[in-house]
Amino acid sequence: MVTSQELVFKGSFVEVKRVESELISNGINPIIINKKQSAILSGFGYNPNDLILIYVFSDQLELAKQIIKDLAI
């Protein structure tokens, strides 16, 4: 079954790592999009104000939103 990905959170590296850890401990495997790190590794410039994005599959969306809400970040 193919499901789409939904954006659930965007924030700084520290915030994203906290949310990622909590999602993984609850059985959700988040998809992390870090354009800043990708640009650095590729040798391109980057915008230091870019936020890191967390996506989850749509069937895990409600649980992920509740976990993030409980973290109060």
C-alpha positions as CSV (number, residue, x, y, z in Angstrom):
1,M,0.0,0.0,0.0
2,V,1.4,3.3,-1.1
3,T,0.7,6.3,1.1
4,S,1.7,9.9,0.7
5,Q,4.0,11.8,3.0
6,E,2.7,14.7,5.1
7,L,4.7,17.6,6.6
8,V,4.3,17.5,10.4
9,F,7.1,19.7,11.7
10,K,9.8,22.2,10.8
11,G,12.4,23.7,13.0
12,S,16.0,24.0,14.1
13,F,18.4,21.0,14.2
14,V,17.9,20.7,18.0
15,E,14.1,20.8,17.8
16,V,14.1,18.3,14.9
17,K,16.3,15.8,16.7
18,R,14.0,15.9,19.8
19,V,10.9,15.3,17.7
20,E,12.7,12.6,15.6
21,S,13.7,10.8,18.8
22,E,10.2,10.9,20.2
23,L,8.6,9.7,16.9
24,I,11.0,6.8,16.6
25,S,10.4,5.7,20.1
26,N,6.7,5.6,19.3
27,G,7.2,3.4,16.2
28,I,7.1,6.1,13.6
29,N,9.9,6.4,11.1
30,P,10.1,10.1,10.1
31,I,11.6,11.4,6.9
32,I,14.0,14.3,7.6
33,I,14.7,16.8,4.9
34,N,17.8,18.9,5.7
35,K,18.5,21.1,2.7
36,K,21.3,22.9,4.6
37,Q,23.3,19.7,5.3
38,S,22.6,18.5,1.7
39,A,24.0,21.7,0.3
40,I,27.1,21.6,2.4
41,L,27.8,18.0,1.4
42,S,27.3,18.9,-2.2
43,G,29.6,21.9,-2.1
44,F,26.9,24.5,-2.7
45,G,26.0,27.5,-0.7
46,Y,23.0,27.5,1.6
47,N,20.6,29.7,3.4
48,P,21.4,29.6,7.1
49,N,17.8,30.4,7.9
50,D,16.4,27.3,6.2
51,L,14.4,25.1,8.6
52,I,14.7,21.3,8.7
53,L,11.5,19.5,7.7
54,I,10.0,16.3,9.2
55,Y,7.5,14.3,7.1
56,V,5.6,11.1,8.1
57,F,3.4,8.8,6.1
58,S,-0.2,9.8,6.0
59,D,-1.4,6.7,7.9
60,Q,0.8,7.8,10.9
61,L,-0.1,11.5,10.7
62,E,-2.6,11.7,13.6
63,L,-0.3,9.9,16.0
64,A,2.7,12.1,15.0
65,K,0.7,15.3,15.4
66,Q,-0.4,14.2,18.9
67,I,3.2,13.3,19.9
68,I,4.5,16.7,18.7
69,K,1.6,18.5,20.5
70,D,2.5,16.7,23.7
71,L,6.1,17.8,23.4
72,A,5.0,21.4,23.3
73,I,7.8,22.6,21.0
